Amino acid sequence: MKKIDKKVADAYFRTRTTLIMSFLAIGAIVSFGVVLVAESLTEITVMGIPLHYYMGAQGAIVTFIILLFLNAIISDRIDKKYGIDESRNESIGKGNPIDH
């Protein structure tokens, strides 16, 4: 198996960690931040429902699902950028030689 340069591996994990931390922060803000400012959000409505109630009932879940899809898309792009894409892994798994 081809070894990955330490600098490339460090950059890859730094990028992935930043991505994960960003998504966790967005999830925390959507889940808990809305609770902190709930009273000021009562006048804003979404489909006739106060925004703070909507975010608690559906908005946080929808945001989480959107973050999951974004994570998958962005992760694939990061993997390709650093040469760790899935098609390459499948090729190696089938016994094909590794290009150096």
C-alpha positions as a Python dict, from the first residue, in 0.01 Angstrom:
ca = {
    (1, 'M'): (0, 0, 0),
    (2, 'K'): (125, 345, -88),
    (3, 'K'): (220, 555, 211),
    (4, 'I'): (76, 903, 240),
    (5, 'D'): (316, 1186, 314),
    (6, 'K'): (286, 1304, 677),
    (7, 'K'): (227, 1665, 572),
    (8, 'V'): (-57, 1559, 343),
    (9, 'A'): (-207, 1336, 613),
    (10, 'D'): (-185, 1616, 870),
    (11, 'A'): (-350, 1863, 632),
    (12, 'Y'): (-622, 1609, 553),
    (13, 'F'): (-706, 1545, 917),
    (14, 'R'): (-691, 1916, 1000),
    (15, 'T'): (-939, 1987, 719),
    (16, 'R'): (-1169, 1702, 826),
    (17, 'T'): (-1154, 1808, 1191),
    (18, 'T'): (-1239, 2168, 1098),
    (19, 'L'): (-1534, 2044, 892),
    (20, 'I'): (-1666, 1826, 1175),
    (21, 'M'): (-1625, 2102, 1433),
    (22, 'S'): (-1808, 2347, 1204),
    (23, 'F'): (-2101, 2110, 1161),
    (24, 'L'): (-2114, 2039, 1535),
    (25, 'A'): (-2118, 2413, 1607),
    (26, 'I'): (-2401, 2470, 1357),
    (27, 'G'): (-2596, 2182, 1511),
    (28, 'A'): (-2546, 2318, 1863),
    (29, 'I'): (-2652, 2668, 1761),
    (30, 'V'): (-2964, 2540, 1588),
    (31, 'S'): (-3054, 2304, 1874),
    (32, 'F'): (-2961, 2506, 2181),
    (33, 'G'): (-2921, 2861, 2053),
    (34, 'V'): (-3286, 2886, 1955),
    (35, 'V'): (-3385, 2801, 2313),
    (36, 'L'): (-3177, 3089, 2447),
    (37, 'V'): (-3350, 3345, 2227),
    (38, 'A'): (-3695, 3180, 2215),
    (39, 'E'): (-3887, 3476, 2354),
    (40, 'S'): (-3757, 3713, 2090),
    (41, 'L'): (-3844, 3463, 1817),
    (42, 'T'): (-4213, 3430, 1910),
    (43, 'E'): (-4319, 3704, 1671),
    (44, 'I'): (-4152, 3537, 1370),
    (45, 'T'): (-4369, 3264, 1219),
    (46, 'V'): (-4303, 2980, 977),
    (47, 'M'): (-4615, 2836, 816),
    (48, 'G'): (-4822, 2998, 1092),
    (49, 'I'): (-4613, 2846, 1373),
    (50, 'P'): (-4385, 3054, 1601),
    (51, 'L'): (-4022, 3012, 1488),
    (52, 'H'): (-3892, 2888, 1825),
    (53, 'Y'): (-4154, 2611, 1833),
    (54, 'Y'): (-4093, 2519, 1467),
    (55, 'M'): (-3717, 2494, 1523),
    (56, 'G'): (-3771, 2269, 1824),
    (57, 'A'): (-4026, 2050, 1650),
    (58, 'Q'): (-3888, 2023, 1296),
    (59, 'G'): (-3620, 2277, 1216),
    (60, 'A'): (-3341, 2117, 1417),
    (61, 'I'): (-3412, 1777, 1262),
    (62, 'V'): (-3423, 1918, 908),
    (63, 'T'): (-3102, 2111, 973),
    (64, 'F'): (-2934, 1792, 1100),
    (65, 'I'): (-3037, 1599, 788),
    (66, 'I'): (-2909, 1880, 563),
    (67, 'L'): (-2579, 1878, 754),
    (68, 'L'): (-2549, 1502, 698),
    (69, 'F'): (-2585, 1543, 322),
    (70, 'L'): (-2344, 1839, 315),
    (71, 'N'): (-2093, 1638, 518),
    (72, 'A'): (-2106, 1352, 268),
    (73, 'I'): (-2065, 1582, -34),
    (74, 'I'): (-1787, 1793, 117),
    (75, 'S'): (-1607, 1487, 258),
    (76, 'D'): (-1597, 1328, -89),
    (77, 'R'): (-1443, 1646, -230),
    (78, 'I'): (-1185, 1659, 49),
    (79, 'D'): (-1099, 1291, -7),
    (80, 'K'): (-1045, 1352, -379),
    (81, 'K'): (-838, 1662, -307),
    (82, 'Y'): (-600, 1462, -90),
    (83, 'G'): (-604, 1149, -310),
    (84, 'I'): (-810, 934, -74),
    (85, 'D'): (-1118, 892, -293),
    (86, 'E'): (-1342, 586, -283),
    (87, 'S'): (-1291, 479, -646),
    (88, 'R'): (-920, 448, -580),
    (89, 'N'): (-985, 240, -268),
    (90, 'E'): (-1220, 8, -462),
    (91, 'S'): (-957, -36, -732),
    (92, 'I'): (-694, -130, -474),
    (93, 'G'): (-941, -368, -304),
    (94, 'K'): (-993, -556, -633),
    (95, 'G'): (-623, -632, -656),
    (96, 'N'): (-529, -363, -905),
    (97, 'P'): (-178, -222, -866),
    (98, 'I'): (-120, 116, -704),
    (99, 'D'): (10, 393, -925),
    (100, 'H'): (302, 571, -766),
}
